[in-house]
Amino acid sequence: MEFKNLTFEKDGKIAIVTINRPKALNALNTETFVEIGNVVDEISKDNEILVVIVTGAGRAFIAGADITEMKDMNTEGGRGFGMLGNEVLRKLENLEKPVIAAVNGFALGGGCELSMACDIRIASSKAKFGQPEVGLGITPGDGGTQRLPRIVGTGMAKELIYTAKMIDAKEAYRIGLVNKVVEPDDLMKEAKDLANSIAVNAPIAVKMCKAAINKGMQCDIDTGLSYESAVFGLCFATEDQKEGMTAFVEKRDKSFKNR
């Protein structure tokens, strides 16, 4: 599949998706949202891919949604644009395979929101984060009001959203928005190392862990524990569970087959 606004490559068991509109600081327009949805569909069907890395071309991760496209929208157009963004980011969030955001620069508005739809965020020391929408006369429209408080807590999320303040990578790490901060030249190596450390484990078990964590974040603990017990039991129907435990008992290297 050909893409205009992003690149897609495979590196072993890792898929690398790079938002590629550097002249627009990788701003998200309708066409780019559609392409992200399409590449997620493609990745979901590829059983060779076990982990995904998302990054940006040039000096930005994603500097936000495309203001030139949004500025003349009416209520219906704005709502439709927001619904498209939420549909695509929810698809990314619900992808069974773990997704790592390698945040190389500006992650503002829709860029911060896309990073929060990923499972793990690694930031370059040059990265900047923020939800600047109220300074433009709008609210966050791609999940910022929902995911940010779930990640950093309600008070901090309200401060960042109400003030439209931009923060650096060090502060993003302090408040728990990112998992790790690295030097710019080390960003992709760190992201790939993390991806490979995930990919060596049983893919079905990793997939079920992601599903259980995501579901548990949206329900009461008893419902979450019930779901965990169910997926825990399902693991025992897989070849990988037999291989993993047998290899452990026999003190040999394991060889998972994603079955």
Secondary structure, DSSP 8 states (H G I E B T S, - for coil): ---SSEEEEEETTEEEEEE--GGGTT-B-HHHHHHHHHHHHHHHH-TT--EEEEEESTTEEE--B-HHHHTT--HHHHHHHHHHHHHHHHHHHH-SS-EEEEE-SEEETHHHHHHHTSSEEEEETT-EEE--GGGGTS---SSHHHHHHHHH-HHHHHHHHHHT-EEEHHHHHHTTS-SEEE-GGGHHHHHHHHHHHHHTS-HHHHHHHHHHHHHHTTS-HHHHHHHHHHHHHHHTTSHHHHHHHHHHHHTS-------
